Amino acid sequence: MALCALTLLAITLLAHLRVRWWWIRACEFPRQQIAVLAAVVALVGLFATPPWSWVIVATALLVVIVQVGYILPWTRLWPIQVQPAENGHEGRHLSLLIANVLTPNRESQRLVEIIREQDPDVIITLESDDWWQARLDEAIEADWPHAVKIPLDNLYGMHLYSRRPLIDTEVAWLIQDDIPSIHTGVALASGDVIQLRVLHPRPPAPGESEESLWRDAELLLVGQQIHQAPVPTIVAGDLNDVAWSRTTRRFSRVSGMLDPRRGRGMFSSFHAQYPFLRWPLDHVFTTEHFTLVEMRRLPAFGSDHFPILTRLCYRPSRSDEHETPDADHDEHRIARQTVREGKARTQE
C-alpha cells in the first residue's frame, strides 16, 4: 500500500515538470482518477501497521489535496465563469454540436438522429473522412446548407455544417501541414456576426507525437490571435488536452477566453466506452461577449467521444459581468517562444 501511495505521488509530481514528453504531459489527464485512487489508499492505509500507516495516509492525502485543487474549478463547488443567459434574445442565440466521430466508426445514423433531435445551428465533426462526408451530406446538408468540408484519412479531417450563413471562411494549417483548422464568421439571426474557430491539434501520445510542442503551439497561436484582435469569438473542437492542463489554462489566459464549464461540471467527453477513464477533451471557449443558455453531454453513438452540445447567447452588453482571464508578461513570452519553436521544428 505504501508503494501505491508513493506511485500516485510520483505521478502527481511528474505532471509539474515543465517538459513536453508525451508520458509526462499524460500525467495531467487523469487527475480525478488519481484523486479517487489516493482517497481509497488513504482509507486502506488507516488499517496498516504504524508507522507505515501514517506515511501512507499522509502521502495519499497530499495527492488528494493537490489533484482536487486542479479539478475543483470544474465542479459545482466553484463560481461559474460564463454568466447564464436570461430569457429572450433568441435571435442572438447560437447552438453548436461537436462530435469527434472516430474515423472507423460506422454508426452515422445514430449521430444523425442526435443531430435531428437537438437541432443545433452549427454541427462540427472531427476525424471525419470521405465516408463520413458522404453520409452527412446525404442526411443533413439540405437543412444545414452552409458547409466547410475537409475530408482526410489521417484522423484530422473536419466538417462544419451550418444553418446560419458563413462569412469570410478560411481553412488554415497553422502549425503542421497535415492538421487543418477552420476560421469563419457566422451570421446570427439578429444580423450580428461572430467569429468561430474550430481546432483539432495533434495529441502528445504514442503513434501521434512524442512531444506536446505542436499541440501547445497551435492552441497558443490561436490564443495570441484572439488576444490581438478581441472580437466576439468562439473556439470549439477536440483540443486533445484537458481543461485543467497547464497549456489549456495558459491558452485561456493568453486569449482572454472563458470556459463555460467552470463552476458547472467537467462534461467529460472521452472515453465513451470506459466510465472510469474519462476526461474533458472536447471544448468550447468564448470571449466575454457571450452568456450560456445550456451545455450538455449527449448520448454515445459508437465513437470513443460523446458529442457535446452548447447553446450560447451573444450579449456584449453583459461583458462587464465576466471576469476575463489575463496572462502576465511571462506567459505571453512563453506563448511566443512555443509558437516560434512549433513553427520551426518538424515532427520526426
N, C-alpha and C positions, 0 to 999 in steps of 0.2 A: 504493500500500500504506500510505503514511503517512496518507492520508485515511481509509482503513478503520480504522486503529488509533485515530485521533482521533474518528471517529464512534462506535466502540464505547466509548471513554472518555466521550464526551458522554452517551450513553445511560445508562452506569453512574452518572454524576454526577447526571443528571436524576432518577433513582429516589430520590435522597436529599433532594430538595426536599420540604418539608413543605406541599405544596399538594394539592388534591383533583381537579384537572383529570384527565379520564379518560386523556389521552395521556401524562401524567406517571406516573400510577399503573400504566399498562400496562407501563412500563419495569421494574416489579418482577417481571413474569411470566417472561420468557424468560431467566432468569439462567444456566441450564445451557447454553442455546443460545449465548448471548453468550460464555460461558467457552470453549466449543469453538471458536467462530469466532476469538476472541482468541488461542487457542493456535495455530491454523493461521496467523494473521497473524504471530505471533512467529516461527514456524518459517520462513515465507517471508521474513520481514524479515532473517534471517541472511544472505541472499544479496543484499541490497540494497547499494548503494554507501555507504560511510561518508561523513559521519557520520550519514546518514539511517538506516542500518541499526540504530544504537544507539538512536535516537529511537523507531523502530518497535518494536524488541524490548522496550525498557523500558516504553513505553506499553502495549503488548499484555499484557506480563506483569503490570503493575499491575492491568489489567482482570481478568485471570485470578485473581489473588490476592483481589481484592475479591469477585468473583462466587462463587468457590469458598467463601469464608468464609461466605456466606449459605446455600448449599445443602448444605454438608458435614454439618450435623446430620441431614439426611435421606438419609444413606448409611450403609453398614455400618461405616464408619470411626469412627462416633460412638457413645458409650454409649447403650443403649436407655433410653427414658423410662418405658415401661409394662412392668412385670416379666412374664415368661412365666408362664402358668398351669401348675400341677402336675397330675398325673393325678388323676382322680376329680372329685367335686363337680359331676357332670353336672346335678344339679337346680338349680344356680346359674348354669348357662350361659345365654347369650342370643346368638343369631346374627342379624345384620342384613344384608340385601342392599339396597344403594342403587343405583337406576338412574334416571338422567336419560334419559327415553325419546326426547326430541326430538319435539315435538308432531306434525309432519307425517310422521314415520317410521311405517310400517305393518307392520313386522316383529314384530308382537306374539307370534306363535307362537314365534319364536326366543327371546324373553325368557322366555316361559312354560316352554320346555324348560330354560333355565338355572335358573329357579326350582325346577322339579321335581328337577333333578339335584342342586342344592345344598341344598334343603330347609331354608331358614332359618326361624327363629322369627318374624321380622318382615321384611316387604317394604315398602320405601319407594320410590315412584315420583315423579318430578318432571317438570314440563311435561306432565303427563297431563291430557287433556281428556275430554269425554263419550265420544268414540270409544274412547279407551284404557280408560276405566272399564267400558264395556260388554264389552270383550274380557277384561279382567282379572276382572270379576265372573263371567263365564261359565266361565273357566278355573280360577280358584283360590279363589273366595270360599267354596266348600264346605269346603275344608281350612284356610283362614285366615279364619275367620268374624268375627273382631273387626276392625272397619274404621273408618277415618276417610276420608271422600271429599270432596274439594274440586275438582271438575272445572271448569277455567277454560280459556278460549281465548286468554289473553293471555301464554302461556308460563310462567305461575306456578301452574298447577294442581298439586296434590299428593295422593297417596293413600297410605294406610298400611293394610296388611293384616297381621293378627297371629294366630298360634296361641294366644298367651298372652292372658289377659283384660286389657283396658284399663280403667283406673280414673281417674275424675275428669278425663276428657278435655276439653280446651279448644282451640278454634281461635281464634287471636289474630292481629290485624292490627296489628303492633307499631309500625311507623313510617309506612308508607304503606297507604292503604285498599284497594289492589289487590294487595298482597303478603301472602299468608297464612303462618301458621306453626302447627305442631301441638305441643301440650304435653300429655303424658299420663303417667300411671303405668302400669307394665307389671308384672303379677304373674308372678314366676318359679315354676317347678315346686316350688321349695323353700318357697314361701309368702312369700318376701321381695318387696317392691315397690320397683322402681327408677323413676326419672324419665327420660323420653325427650323430647327437644326436636328437632323437625325444622324446618330452616330452608332458605330459598332466596331470599336477598335479591337485589335488582336490581343488575346489574353496572354499573360505570362503563365505558361503551362507546358508540360511535356508534349512534344509534337507540334507546338504552336510557336513558342518563343521562350528562350532561356532566361530572358530578362523582361522586366515591365517597362523598359525605356520607351518603346514605341507606343504602347497604350497611354502611358503617362504624358508623353509629348503631344499626342493628339488631343487628349482632354484639356491640357493646359493651353494649347494653341487656341482652341475654341474659346476657352475662358478668357484669354487675352483679347481676342477679337470682340467678345461681348463687352468686356471692360472698356475697350477703346471706342466702341460705338453703342452706347447704352440705350438701345431702342427696345420696345416690348418684345421679348424673346422667350421661346420655349425650347428647351433641349430635351430630346427624348431618344430612347434606344436602349439596347443592351450594352452597357458600358464595360462589361466584363470586370467589374470592380464592385465591392460592397459599399454601402452608403457611409460606413464609419471608417473607411481606409484613409491613410494619410493623403493619397492622391485625390480621392473624391472630395474630401474635406477642403483640400487646398484649391481644387477646381472651384468649389463653391465660393471660397473667399476671393480668389483672383477674379472671377467673373462677377461676383456680387449677386449670384443667383440663390434662390430659396428652394428648399426641399419640402414639398407638401406632406411628406410622410412624417417629418419631425413632430413629435407630440401626438401622432395618430397611430403609428404602428409600423412594422417593418415591411409588410406586403412582400414577403419573401417569394420570389418568382422561380427560383431554381433550387433544388432539383425536384421536378413534379412527381417523380416515382419514389423518392426516398424522404419520408417525412422528417427524419432526424437530421438529414443533411440538406438543409435549406437556408438560403440567404438571399438578400435583395440584390439581384444583378440588373434588373430592368428598371430604368429610372425615368422620371420626369422632373426637370428643374424649370423654374420660372423666374423671370425678373419680378421686381416688386409691383409690377403693373397688374397682377392677376390675383384673384381670390379663388378659393376652391369650392366647387359645388359638391363633388364627391370623388373618391378614389377607391377602387375595388380590385381585388384579385379575382379573376374569373375562372371557371372550371377548366380542368385539363382537357387537352384534345389530342393526345398522342405524342406531343413534343416533350422534351425534358424541361421546358419552361411553361409556366402558367401565363396566360395573357393578363395584361394589366389595363384597366380602364380608368381614365382620368378625365373629369369634366371641370373645366376652368371657366372663369368669367373675367373678361378684360375690364378692369376697373381702375384706370390710372388715377382717378380722384381719391382712391384709398391707399395710394402708395405709401403715404407717410404713416400708415398703421403698421407697416412692416419694419423690422429691424434688419437692415441689409447687412450680410456678412462683408467683411472688408479685410483684404490682405495687407500686411505691412510691407515695408521696403524689401526686407529679406526674402519674403515669399515671392514677390514679383521677380526678384533677381533669380531665385531658384527656378521659377517657371520659365524665364527667358533662357537660362542655361539648358534646361531639359529640352525645350523645343529646338534649340540650336543643335544639341547633340543628337536628338532624334532624327532631324533632317540630314545631318552629316554622316551618321553611321548607317551602314547597310546591315540588315539582319543576316547572320550567317545561316 
